[in-house]
Amino acid sequence: MAAYHRPTDLDEALAILADGPATIAAGCTDLYPATQAKTLPGPVLDITGIAALRGVAKHGDGWRMGAATTWTDIIRAELPPALHGLRLAPRYVGSLQIQNAGTVAGNLCTASPAADGAPCLLTLNAEVDLRSAQGTRRLPLQAFLTGPRRTALRPDELVTAILIPEASGKGQGHFLKLGARKYLIISIAMTAARLEIENGRVSGAALAIGACSPVATRLPGLERALVGHAPAELPGLVRPDLVSPYLAPIDDIRADAGYRVTAATELLRRTLAGLAAPAEVAA
């Protein structure tokens, strides 16, 4: 039987990784379905015993979400309106049982193009905290996600937290997802947005689309185009030529590439329309 480790101390976990690569286990909601054998390939490093890796905390420079923080933890956390999209996204992540077990860091480490957490975290300028026995480094989420099922994580590193800067706590966030049904489905397209409004006009915008390119992506050109406009005007500013250049969708069993672009464009209009009508995002 392969070696199984469940340390209660972060330094112990990093020492195990320093001895050689290990399969890191937390919620296992992606890990087990992807395993064709009866057991996980070892050695296995289970991080769920490390209390310091779970929970959402507010610090002077922003918010810290430990790597073992579950989607249910995110849903229940007291977060400002700017992070509302991040609290909406987990409600579409599988069943309640999956939400109770699946972790926010695991969702990113799996690096699926359809990872529900990625678009919202991109609009929040999230960073990934990586640690090894040799030290610590931080990467912007966009740099951490390098392709489908690929990340910048080294074999001797562990994701310890997702970090959201204080500046990203401004404004209001929203999230929408399109699938063949509302729940328990892989996305055809996802959109996340965060708007900052001053004197009735957009002073800052962060937009992201998921499931329509190798990794979720921001739309900087459209973000700039929204600045200075009243919220009610925003849906009409979302044009295909300001969306499609940032996307690289594929044809698969859920949708073809052309439909994905059309759907993402319309979904983004609806996301912005929801932000223009606060009652739409209060749920």
N, C-alpha and C positions, 0 to 999 in steps of 0.2 A: 504494500500500500504506500502511495506517495506520502511524503512528509506533510503534515498539516500543522500550521502555526496560528495561534490566536493570542497575540501579545496584548497586554493592557497598557503598554508604554510605547510612545512614538519612537524613542531612540532604539528600543528593542526591535521594532519593526524595520527601521532603517538599517540596523545591523544585519538583519536577515537578508534584506535585499542586497547589501554589500557583499554577501557571500555568494550570490548568484541570482539569476532571474527567478521570479516566482509568479504564479498566477495570483493576482490580487482579487480577493473576494469581498464584497460588501452586501448589497441587496441580492445579487446573483440573478436578477430578473432577465438580463440579457445573456449572462455567462452560461447558465445551465441550458437554455434552449439551443445555444450555439455549440454545445458539446455533444458529439455523437457517441462518445463512449459512456460507460456506466458510471465512471468517476471522473472528476476533474483532473487534468494533467498537473502533475506536481512538480516541485513543491507548491503548496497553497498557502498564501498569507491572508488570513481573515482579519480585516481591520475593524470589525464591529465591536471588538472588546476595548478599543481605545476611546475612552469617554471624551477626550479633548478634540476628537475629530467629528463630533456630532453637535449640531445646534446652530442657531442663527443669533449673532451678537452684533450690536451696534457699538462702534468705537468712534473716536474723534475724527478719524479719517475715512469713515464709511461703514460698510457692513461686511461681516465675515460669515460665510456659510461653510461649516466644516464638511470635509469630503464624505463623511458617513451620514450627513443630514438627509433625511428621507423627503420624498415629495409631500407626504402628509405634514411633516414639520414645516415645510415652506407654506403650505396652505394655511396652517394655523398661526404662523408667525405674525407679529404686529409689524407691518411694513408700511412705508408711506405710499401715497397714490402713485408715485413714479414707478414703483415696483409692483403695481397691481397686475400688469401683464404676466409677471413671473409667478404670481399667485393663481392666475387663471390657467396657465399652461398645464400645471400638474393635474388638473381636473380631467384632462383628456388623456393622461398617461395611463392607459390600461384600466384595470378594475381597481376597486378600493384596496384589495389585497396587494396589488402591484404598487400602488401609491404608498402603502404602508412599508414596503420593503425596499423599493427602488430608491436609489440615491441620486442627488443632483450631479455629483462628480462622476458617478458611473455612467450617467446619461451622456456626459461629454467624452469620457474615455472610450466608450463604445464607438463614438464618432460616426454614427449613422447620419447620412444627409438629412434624414427626417427626424433627428433628435429634437424633441419638443422644447427642451430648455434653451437650446442654442440661440434662436432668434431673439428671445427676450433678453438674455444675458448680453447679447451683442449691443442692443439698444441701451444697455446700462454700462457699457464700456468695461465689462468685467475682465478681471485678470485671474489667472490660475497660479496658485502658490504651489511650487514643486520643491520637494526636499529629498535629499539623499544624505548619506553619512558624510559626504564631502561638503555639503552646504545647501543653501537655499537660492532659488531663482524664481522670478515672476515673469510670466508671459501674458501679453494680451490674448484674450480668447481667440481672436482671429489668427494669431500666430501659433497657438496651441493646436488648433484643428488644421491639419495639413492636407487632408483628403478623405475620401470615403474609407472609414475604418482605420484611419491613420492619424496619429497625433505626434507631437514633439516630445512626448514622455520617453525618457531614457530607461533602460532596463533596471538601473539601480535607483530610480526615482519613484516617489509616491506623491500623488496629488493630495495635499493636506487641506486645501480650502479654495473656495471661490470668493474673490474679493470684489466688492463694488464700491467705487469711490464716492465720497460725500457729494461731489458735484452732480453725480447721476441721480441723486435723490430729489432733484427738482422736476416739477412738472407732473404729468399724468401719463400712465402707461396703459396699454391695451394689447390684447392678443386674440387672434382668430385662427381657426384651423379648418381645413376642408378635407373631408374623407368620404368614403362610400357610405358611412353612417356617422353619427355624432361621437360615439365613444368606442373604445376598444378597436381602434383602426389605425393603420399607418397613414400618415398624411400624404395627400396629393399636393397640397401647398399649405404653408403657414405664413402668417404675417404678424409682426410685432411693431409697435410704435410707441414712442415717448415724445410728448410735446411740452414745450415750455411756452407759456403765454404771458405776455406783458402788455398792459393797456389794450387788451382785446386783439392783439396781433401775435403771431408766432415769432418768438425770439430764438427758438432753438428746436431742432427736430432730429430724432434718431429713428430710422426705419430699417427693418431687416426682414428678409424672406428666407424661409427654410423649405427643404424638400424639392427645390428647383435648381440646384447646382451641387457640385461635389461637397461643398460645405455651405452652411447658412452664410448669408452675406448682407452687408449694409448697402444702402443706395445713396451715396453721398451727393450725387447730382440732384436727385429729387429732394433730398433733405434741404439743400441750399435753395431750391426753387420754392419751397414752402415758406421760408422766412419772410416776414413782413405781411403775410396774408391773414385775414380773419379765419377762424376755425371753420366756419360754414363754407368757405370757398375751397377748402383743401381737396375734397373728393374730386372736384372738377379739374384739379391740376395734375391728377395722376393719369399720365398718358403712357401708352405702351412704349414709346420711344425713350421715356425716362426710366422705364423698368427693365425692359428686355435686355439692354446691354450688360446688365449685371448678372444675368441668369445664364445657366447652361444646363437646361433640363434634359432628361432622357425619356425615351419611350419604355414603359414597363407595363405590367399587368394592371396597374392602377390607373394610368393615364398616359396619353402620348405627350410629347414635348410641347407641341403647339397649344394643347389644352391647358397644360400647366402654366404657361406664360399668361394666357388669357385669364385663367382662374386666379393666379397670383395678383394680377393687376386689379381685378374686380375685388378680391378679398382685401387688398390694401385700401381701396376706396372705402369699403365698408368699415375697416378698422379706423380710418380717419373720421368717417362720419360718426362712428361711435364716440370718439373723443370730442367731437364737436357738440354732442348731446350727452352731457355727463351721466344722465340716468341710464344710458346704454352700457356703461362700464362699471356701474355700481354693484352689480351682482357678484 
